[in-house]
Amino acid sequence: MSPTELSADLVHTIESDRTSLSKDSFKRAFLDNLFYTQGKFLQVATHMDYYLALAYTVRDRLLYRWVSTATAYTDHASRTVSYLSAEFLMGPSLGNNLINLGILEEVRQAIAELGLDLNDLLDQEAEPGLGNGGLGRLAACFIDSLATLELPALGYGIRYEHGIFYQTLRDGWQVENTDNWLRYGNPWEIRRPEWSVEVKLGGYTETYTDAEDRHRVRWVPAKTVVGVPFDSPILGYRVNTANTLRLWSAEATQSFDFEIFNRGDYMGAVNKKVTSENLSKILYPNDETPQGKELRLEQQYFFVACSLQDMFRILQGQGVSIERFHEKFAVQLNDTHPAIGVAELMRILVDDYVLPWNDAWSITTRTFGYTNHTLLPEALERWPLELFRRVLPRHLEIIFEINDRFLHDVRIAFLGDDAKVRALSLIDESGERYVRMAHLASVGSHAINGVATLHSELLKKDVLADFHALWPHKFYSVTNGVTPRRWLALANPRLSELLHDTIGDGWIRDLDRLRELEAYADDPAFGARWREIKRANKVQLAELIAKRTGIEVNPDSLFDVQVKRIHEYKRQHLAVLQVIAMYHRLKSNPSAEILPRTFLFSGKAAPGYFMAKLMIRLITAVGDVINYDPEVRGRLKVVFMPNFSVTTGQRIYPGADLSEQISLAGKEASGTGNMKFAMNGALTIGTMDGANIEICEEVGAENFFTFGMTAEEVDARRRAGYDPRAVVESNPELYAVVELIRNGLFSRGDTELFRPIVDHLLTHDTYMLAADYASYSACQYEVDEAYRDVARWTRMSVLNVARSGRFSSDRSIDEYAGKIWKISPVSVPLL
């Protein structure tokens, strides 16, 4: 069709259902949005214009379902999950919404008939970097599943103007750049200024007696900011349910001061606007400085205070009494970031609605559930008392009161045990005094859950052992999951097509249906097609690697992949030691039989985390040597892919052969990348940690490469006295590897650059790399042997996919709904 013909079609008046899913209606709506929303005609429109016109066309169809959903929930006065999370790492929305509407291929065809390629338009979407990694991605999977299961829910978070930084490499070092994800706007959101709320910060409190002679406390803030909600519809798969993700943006109560401006202080006239908007400016400001800590605490309180006020607005709009707050809302705390919600709900109920303390506490504890996501003590948030008092003076008073009443019960339960009282206290009294946010969440919630079986057991035995001794009935285990819509149907269209052809498409909604693939695990024709799909995905990934890094990799090599946040406990440096060992073997014996491998790393290090940044530098430095050594060319390649994201993950997971999940046992709460890899047919090499244990149980030990100590063995080894230097020196291969790093092979002779890594490995080795190295190295030989047996590897890959049903976030949400939230589905009829 020519541009002239298209323009004629564009201005033609259409009298049809605006939100029809038919191909012809969709084409007309797309052209309408290009003209009336973008103000462009085809001769001058850009790919970004086309993307935005397509996004608005899809959004229209979401809005129809969104309004229908809100109407149904209001009519039913439905109990609602309020999922509070500081992170929502949603990923691009267009493709996922097309999958959930069930019109991906129809839209692809419609766009093609207009002379456009849908993939080109999908590539235009900026990814909202509103999360750091697993925590935010889990929240995104959960709200997808909540809608798919037709469960009433609201996701609450922060609309960060600049999300997590955009990572680039400069001379092999991580460089953090501003993430301008809102440069072209966000077509999926709607600003709701009519539901804005005010949030107080700082100041002081004062007591007074009200007209009814009641003792009251008034909070007199130092400043007030406005929280403005931005709503995005979250559509379930092939249902009419479209729940809401409500993200809060901070604005000043007065954005411009004319009096100050007229005095000539032009900067001062907008100062309040600038300082207020800092609250939603950036995800996780560096909290190495006092100012950064204060801003981070303010951020957490800001979105929690906004969200709770919003819940009270909904409560009153539906005519539900305050005393039934906990019946209307099940509020889930996604880690400790929103734990201040316990004190804030108490403040609202006691100060604003003048409920008696005991009544307010009963409502509060029946409202909240707390998900713990870590076994690392340093990751359990705590705030210095002075900082907390400066930012939230009234809340500190409330926390003191909660603690006083709680410790009274503790003293009765553990008669004469002062150590238990100190351990359970909401205030850490050792040295500088701190508010323990995990303790506040535990005391103020009716349910506490871990995110994998081992993690939940370690919470009960270690991290929250004293709380478990006091309240064993509060503890649950809900293993994490990931949504198959994004991580298989959308990310791996080739494999999805094979699944459709073989077992139908019911697996997208019921992932347990993948079990039907087991019957094809030994089918030669099916296996051949399976391998063709994996190789095509690897070719696509190789092209992306070349585009992003300039490094050419061989798609016929084994793609050995470790992509996740860079952290010492995740042990990227253990994988690097193994890479260097393979290189050393080849240099020592060029005829050695080593399976050709491409080692792919990706992930971001926290800006203030020196050792994590140094690990990235070590990975790139090892690549600089190996990739350009002619003696190993074609046999080993090392790649660090910058700026790992949801979008990048959607390309990496389908192309991976081997998934590296090598944390020190007892340190990884769950992991979800391990699930995405297995779901896409990669085999796992991993420790018995987090959800690895359950993946191994599901897929079968014979289809999983296990190595290393168990959590119990780690504890025993540490108690017996762990000497990492002795372990290194007793292993000739490991010793040689460490010496190569120490002597500057990977740093152009600079023996100081990687000295911190070497010194830590030899003297501290907190995460016990040396102790697990021999087992890890031996396991890698098993990987080589299995990969050389094409039929065996194919069978293992098929069974990993076939047995991954347990790791759907639909199963996780179904467990939360039944065990913790006590909510039921609500069917949504279209209006």
N, C-alpha and C positions, 0 to 999 in steps of 0.2 A: 504494500500500500504506500502511495507517495505521500510526502508531507502535506501536499495540497488536499488530498483526499482525507487525510487524518484531521486536518484543520476543519474541514467541512463537517466531519463526524463529531468533532469536539464541540461545535456550537449548536449541534442539533439538540433540540429539547427532548428529554427523555421523561416519559411518564411511566415509570416502573418502580418496583420495590428498590429503594435506595441501598438496602443492605443485602440484596440477593447474592447468593454464592455462585450463581451461574456464570459461565465464562463470558458471555456477551455483556451481562450487566456489570461484571467486574471491569471489563475493558472500558466501558463507557464511564464508569465511576472514576477509573484511573485518569482518563483524559479530562474529565471534569475537574479533578483535583489539581492536575497540572495547570489548568487554565485559571481556575477560580481561587485556589489556595496558594499556588506558587507564582501565579501571575506570569507564566511563561507559555510560549508556543513552541512547537517542536523544533523549529529552525534554530532557536537560541537556547533551548533547554540543555542543561548539563546532566551528567550522570547523577549528581547529587539532587538535582531537581526531580529526576525520574524516581530516585529512591524515596524522596520525601512524598511525592505524589502517591507512590505505591503504599508507603507507610500510613498515610492518612486514609487511603482507601481501605486498608485492612483495619485501621482503628475504628472507622465507622461501623464495621461489622462487630468489633469488640464492644463498642459503646451500646449497641442494641442489646447485647447479652448482659452487659454491665448494669444497665438500668433495670432490665428484667430481674437480675439477681438481687439488686438492692430492694426492689419491690417485694420479691418473695421473702427475703430475710425480714423485712419490716412487718409483712403480714403474719409471718410465723413467730415474730419476736424471738428469733433463733438465738440459742446460746452460741457464742462466737469466740473463736480463738484469736487472741491478740498476741502476735509473735513479735517480741521486742528484740531487735538485733542492731548492733552498731554497724553491721556490714550486710549488704545485699549485693553479692557479685553476680548480677543477673546475666551478663553476656548480652549479645545482640538480640533484639526482640523479633525482628521481622520473620526470619526463618522459623523460629519456634512457634510463633503465632500461626503461620501458614500450616505447620504440622498439626497444631491443635485444632484448627478449623477444618482440617482434612482436605485442604485445597491446594497443597503445594504444587502438584503436577499440573493441575488445571491452570493455576496462575502462571506457572512456567510457560505453558503453551500460549496463554493469552498474551503474555509479554513478548514472546517470540513472534507472534503474529503482528505485533506492533514494531517489529524490527529491533527488539532489544533482548539482551541476555540477562536472565534473572540473576545469575551468579555475579555479574558485574554490579547489579544494584545491591545485592546482599553485601558486597564488599565495601559499599559506601558508608555503611552504618558504623558510627563511632561507638565503641564499647564503653559503657559506664563502669569505670574502675572503682566501684563503691565497696570494695572489699580487698582484704589482703591475701586471701587464699581460701583454705578449706572451710573456715567458719562462715564466710560470706557466701561461698558457693553452696554450702549445705542449706543455708537459709533460702537461697534461690530455688534449689531443688524442692525444698519443703513446701514453699508456697505454690509451686507448680502442682505438686501432689495434692495439696489441700483442695485446690480447685478441681482437679481431676476426680477426686473422691467426693466432690460436691459437699464439702464441709465448710460451713460459714467461717470466714477468717479475714483478718486484717493483718497485713505486715506493716510494722512501724519501724522507721529508721531515719537517717539523715540524708538529705539531698546535698552531698558534698559538691561544691562547685568545681573543685579539682579533686579527682579521685586519687587512688594510689598512683605514685609517680610513673612516668613513662621511662623505662629503663633503656639506656644505650650503653655501649662499651667504648671506652677511650683508652687506648694502650692496654687493653685487657681488663681495665678497672670498670666497675659499675659507676655510671653517672646517672643521677636522678634528674629528670626533666619534668616540667609541668605537664600534667595531663589535661588538655583543654577539650574534654569530651563534649562540652556544651557549645562548642564553636558555632555549629549550625543549628542549635536548638535541639529539643528532644520532642519528636512528634508523638510520642506515646503518653505523655503526661498532660494533665490539666491542672492549672493553678486554681486553688480554692481560697481566695482571700477572705471570703465570707466566713470561713471557719478558722481564721487566724486566732491565736491565743497569745497571752502575755506570760513571760517567764521571768521570775525574779532571781537575782544573783547578789551575793555579798550582803553588806549591811550588818544589821544587828537585830536582836529581838527585845521585846518589852512585854511585861505582864500587865494585865488590867482586869477589872471586874466589869462584866457586861450588865445590861439592863435587868437581866434576870438573876443577878448576883452570882454568876458563875465565873470561876477563875479561868481566864483566857490568856493566850499568848499571841502577840501580833509580831509578824515579821516585817521589818522596815528595811527594804532592799537598798543597796547602793546603786543598782542599775536595773533596768528592765529591758528585755528584748522581746521582739515579736517573732513567733513561729508561724510561718505560712506553709500550709500543706500543699504538696504537689502529688496528685493521684495518678497512678497507672493501673489499667486493668490487667489482671493476670487470669488468662483463660485456661480452663481445664481442657483435657484432650477429649474431643468429640462429645462434649456436654455443653449445656447452655450456661454453666456456672462461670462467672467472671468475678473473682474476688479482687480486693483492692490492696495495692502496695502504696502506702501513704508515707512519703518522705518529707521531712520538715526542713525548711530553709529559714535561716535567721535574718531578720531585718531590724533596723532601728525603729524605735517608737516615733522618732522625729528624724528624718533623713537629712534635713537641711535647716540650719539655724540662721535666720535672716539677721538677727541682732548681732551675732558674732561676725557674720559676713560683712555687714555694714561698718563694723569697726576695723575692717581691713584684714581680719584673720581668716583668709580664704581656706586654709587647711583646717583650721579649727571648726569651720562651719559644717564640714562633713565628717568630722572626727567620730561622732557617735555612730554614724552609718558604717564607717570602716571597722570600728572595734566590734560592733554588734555582729556584722556579717562574718567576722573571723570565725564565729562558732560553727558555721557550715562551709567554711572556705576549703578545708583540706582534710582528707582522711588521715587520722592518727598523726598529729603533729609530733615532731621529735620531742620526746619527754625527758631528754637528758638535762634540760634546763628547767629551772623553777617555773619560768613563764610557760614552757611547753606542758609541764605537769598540770598547771592551773587551767590552761586552755582545754586539755583533754578531759579533766573532771567536769568543766563547764559544758563541754560537748555532750558528755554522757547524761548529765542532769537535764540539759536542754531537751533532748529528744524524748526522754522518759516523761518529763513534766508536760510537754506538748501532748504526748500520746495519751496520758491518763486524763488530761482535761478533755481530750477528744472523746474518750470513752464515756465520761460523765455527760457530755453533750448528747451522745447517742442514747444513753440511758434515759435522760430526761425527755428527749424527743420521742421515745417509744413509751413514755409514761410508766417506766419501771422505777420502783422506789430505791433510794440509796441503799437501804438495808439488803437489797437483793443484787448488789453489784456483782458478787461472786457467782451468782446464778446466771447472770447475763454474760460475764466475761471469764474465760480461762486465759490467764496471762502467762506466757512462757518466756522466761529469761534465757536468752541464748548466750550463755556464759555470764561472767560477772559484770560486763559493761553496763547492762541496765539494772544491776542489783539495787541501785539507789531507789528504784521504784518501790521497794518495800517501805522505806522511810517516807517517800513522797505520798504514797497512798494513805499512810497513817496521818501525815500532816493534813491532807485534804479532809479526811474523815473527822479528825479530832478538832482541827483549827477552823475549817470552813463550814463543816456541817454539824459541829459540836456533838458528835457521838461520844458516848462514854468509851474510855480506853479499851476495856475488855471487848465491847461490841466491835469496835474498829479493828482490833487485833484479830478477832475471829473472822471478820470479813477478809482481811488482808491475807491471812495464812491459808484461807480456802480459795483465794484468787490465784496465787502465784505457784508456778512450777519452775524448777531450776535445772537447767542442763549444764553439767560441768564438761569442759572440753579439754582438760589438761591434767597431766600428772607431774608437770614441772612446777616446783614450789615458787620459782621466780615469776611464773605466769599467773599466779593467783593474786589478783589485784589487791593492793592495800594503799591507803592514802595517809600521808602525815597528818596528824591531828590539827596542826596549825593551819595547814593549807585547807583542810576540810572546813574548819571553823570560819576561815576567811571567805570561802566561796558559798558555803551552805550552813550558816549558823543555826538555823532552826532544825535542820536535819540532824546535826550533831547532837543537839539536845534530845531529839526523839530517839536516836540510836543509843544514847546513854540510858534512856529510860527503858528501851527494849532490853538492853544488856542487863540492867539492874534486875528486872523481873525474870529474865531468862536465867541468870546465874543463881537466883534464889532457888529455882527449880533444880538446877544442876547440883547445888549443895545438898539438897534433899536426896537426889538420886544417887550421888556419889559421896556419901557422908564422910566428912573429914578428909577428902582427897583434894587438897588445895592445888596440886599439880593439874588435876583434871579441870578445875575451875579456870586456871590460867590458860590451859590449852583451848578451851571452848569459848573463852571470852571474845566478844566482837571487837575488843580493843587489844591490840598487841602491846603489852606493857614492857617488853624487853628492850632496853635502850630507848631510842626515840619512839614515841607512841604513834601507833597507826590504827586506822580503821580497816578491819579485815572484811573485804567485800564478799568473799566466798562464804564467810561465817554469817554475814547478814542475809545473804540469799538462802542459806541452809535453814536458818532459824525462821525466816519469814515465808517459807514455802511449804506446801503440803506434800510435795513430791520432789525428789532429787534423783536425777538419772545420769548414768554414764552412757557412752556412745558406742561401746563394744563390750562383749562379755568380759574379757580380761580387764579392760579399763574399769568397768563397774565393780569388779571384785577388788581391784587395787584401791579404788575409792573407799570401799568399805573396810579394807584392811590397813590402809595407810593414810591417804590424803585427808579423808573425812572419817577416819576410824572412830573418833570420839563421838561424832554425831550419829554414826551408825549404832554405836553401843547405846546411845540414848534413845534413838528413834529408828529402829530397824525397819519399821513399817513404811517409812518414807522413801526407801531406796528402791529404784527400779533400774532395769537395763533396757535400752532401746538402741540396737545397733544402727548406725547411720546407713543411708542409702543414697542413690543418685537417680535422677529422672532418666528413664530410657528414651523419652521423647527427644531431648537434646543430645544425650551422649551416645545414642545408637541410631535412632531414626534419622536425626538431622546430621549428626557428625559423620556417619558412615553409610551414605546412600547406596553404595555398591553392595555391602553386606546386607543392608535392609532389604534390598530388592531380592537377594537370594533367599532371605528368610521368608519374605512374602510368597515367593514362588514355591517354597518347600513346605511351610507350615501355616501359611496365611498371615494376616496382620494382627491377630488377637493378642500377640505378645506385647504390643505397644502399650496396651492397657493392663495386661496381666502377664508380667514377665516370666512367671512360672511356666507359661506355655512353651518357653524355649526348651524345656525338657524333651519336647518332641524331636529335637535335633539329635538326641543320642542314637536314635535308630539309623542315622546317616554317618556316624563317626567313622565307620570302616568302609563306606561306600566309595569306590575309586573315582567314579565320575563326579560325585559331590565333592570329594576331596580335591580333585583337580580344579574345579571351579572355585573352591575356597582359596586355594593357593593363588589363582589368577587374581582374585579380588585383593588379597593381601599385597601382592606385588604391585598392583595398580595403585593402591594406597601408598606404598613405599615410594613409588616413582613420584607421586604427587608431593609427598613429604620431602623427597630429595630436591625437587624443584623449589620448594619453599625455603629449604636450608640454603641452597645456592643463592636465591634472591636476597635472603636476609643477611647471610654471612660471607658469601663469595666462595664458600667451600663446596667442592664437588664431592659427593659421596656415592657409593655404589649401592644401588637398590637390591643387589643380590647378596650383599653382606648382611650379617645379623644386626638388626637395629636394636641396640641395647640402650634403654631410655630411663633416665631419672629426671622427672620434672616435678618440682614442688618448691615451696619456700626454702631458701637456703638457711640451714640451721645446723649447728653441731650435732644435735641429737638425731637428726635425719641422716647424718653421716655420708654426705656427698664425698667427703675426703676419703672414706673407706673405698668407694668406687674408684677414685682417682689413684689410690695406691695400687689397686688391681690393674688399672690401665698401664701404669708405669711398669709394673711387674711383667705384663705381657710384652711391652716394648723392650724391656731388658732381656727377656728370653730370646726375642727375635734378633736383637743386636749381638747377643752372645752366641747364638746358633741360627744363622739366617735360614737354614733348612728346617727349622723346627715347624712342626705341624700346629699351626694356630688358625682357627677358623677366622676368616675375614669378618671384622666387626666395625660397626659405626657406633661410637659412644656419643649419645646425645644428652646433654644437660640443659636445663632451663629452670629459671626461678629467680625471685628477687630477694635481696638481702635488706633487712631493715636499715634505714639510713645511718643509724647510730651503732650498728653492730659490726665492729671492726673485723672480728674473726670470720664472719660470714662473707664479708666483702673480700677478705684475703683468700677465702676458698674459691671464689669466682676467679680471682686473679690467678690462682694456681691452676685451675681447670684450663683457662685460656692459654696460660704459659705452657702447659703440657701439650696442648693442641698445636701451639706455635712450633714446637720441636718435632712432634710426631708427624704432623700433617705434611711437613716439607722435607722429611728425611727420605731420600730416594730408596733406601734399603728396605723400607717397610711400606712403601706406597702401594695402595691397593689391598693392604692387609689390615691396617688399623687407621681409623680416622677419629678425631675428637672434635666435637662441635659444642659450643655454648650458644644456644639460641637466645638472643636478647628479648626482653619484654614479654615474658610468658603471661598469657591471659586466657580467658575463656575461648576466644576466637582461635588463638594458636593451639590450645588444647584440642579443639575440635579437629584439627589437622594432624596433631601428633598421635593421639591415642589410637586411631585406626591404622596408623602405619608402623606401630611398634611391634617388635617380635618378643622382646624381653622387658618386663617391668621390674625395675629396681625398687624394692620396698625394704630397706636395710637398716631401719632404726634400731637402737639398742633396746632389747626387750624390756618392757615395763615403762617406756618413755612415750610411745605414740599412743594417743588416746584411741584413735580409730584409723583415720586415713579414709579418703574417698577416691583419690587417684588410683589406688589399687583396684577399686571396683570398676572404674572406667576402663582401665587397661584390660581386665579380665573380660568385661562385657564386649570388648572389641577384638577378642581373640589373642591377646598377648599372654604369654606365660609369665608367672611371677617367680622371681628369686627373692626370698625374704626371710626375715627372722620371725619367730613366733611372737608377734607383737600386734596389738590393736586388732583391727578387723582381718589382718592376715590369717589369724588363727581360724576364723570362721570361713574365710575364702578357701583355705586349705581343706577344712572339713567338708565343705560343699563340693568342691571340684575333685577331691580325692588327692591324697598325699602323692600318689604316683603321677599326678598332673601338676605338681607344684614343686619348686626347687627350694627346699628348706635348709637353712644353715644356722649356726650360732647358738648361743646360750639362750635358755629360757629365762623368764623374769626371776624365777626362784634361783636358778644357777648364777645369775648376775648378782643377786643379793649375797649368796654364799661366797662367791669369789671375792666380792668386796670386803665382806666380814673377815675372810681369811687373810686379807692383806694382799692387795693387788699391786704388783711391781711392773709397770709397763715396760721399763727399760730392759728388764730381764727377759720379758717375753719377746721383745724386738730382737735382742741380741741372740736369742736362742733359735730364731728363725732366719736362716741365711738369706732367703729371698726377700723377706720383709726388711731385714737389716740393709741389704743392698739398695732397696728402693728408697729407704729413708736417707741413706748416704748420698744418693743421686740428688735428692732435693736439697740436702744440707750443703753439698759441695757446689751448688749453683748451676747445675746442668740446665735447669728450666728458668733461670734468671740471669742468663748471660754472665755467669761468674759471680753474681752478687750473692754472697753467702748470708746476707742479713735479711733479704726480702721475705723469705719464707721461714725465717728462724722461729717466729712465734708458733707456727704450726708444728714444726719439728720439736721444739722445746716442750710444747704442751703434750704432744704424743708421747714423749719419752719420760716426762716427769709427772704429769697429771692424768692425761687420757681419760677425762671424765666420762666419756661415752664408750670407752673400752674397745676401741678399734683394734688394737693389737691382740686382744684376747679372742676376738672373732675372726681375725684375718685368715688363719690357716683353714678354718672351716669354710669361709667365704671363697677362698681360692680353690679349694677342692670342689666346691659346689659348681664353680664356673666351668671346671672340666666336665662335669655332668651335663651342663648346658650344651657344651660343644658336642658331646656325644649324641645327645638327643636331637640337636638341630641337624646333624648329618644324616639322621634317619628320617627322611622326608615323610614317610607314611606315619611314623610315630609322632613326630612333631605336629602334623596336621590333626591327628586324632586328639592329641592333648589340647590343641587350640580349639577344636570344635567342642570338646567337653567343657572347657572353661566357659565358653559362651552359653552352652546348653544348661549349665548348672549355676548361672549367675542370677537367677530369679530372685533369690533372697535379698539381693543387694539393690533392689528397687526402692526408691524413697516412698513409693506408694505403700509398701509393707511397713516402713518405719512410721509413716503418718497414721496408718491404720492402728498400729500398736499404741502410739501416743493417744489417739482418739479414744481407744477402749480403756487403757490402763490409767491414764493421767487426766485427760481433759473431759472425759465422759460426754462426748458430743456425738450427734448423729447426722447423717446426710440430710440435706434439704434439696428436693428436686425443684428445678427452676423452669417453669414454663415461659416461653417467649411471649411478650406482651402482644 
